[in-house]
């Protein structure tokens, strides 16, 4: 009777099946990360208005 634990890949050992599952999970996480927009790393960009300077007399 064939091994029921790996019914989709009965020729893989348990260790190999775990490696395949881990690889698939890593690929899915990577694709999710790559689908996000690239972060803006320009340090000189002003994203808010500076505080107003008080009047000096």
Residue pairs with C-beta under 8 A, 6 or more apart in sequence:
2 10
3 10
5 14
5 17
6 12
6 14
6 17
9 17
9 20
12 20
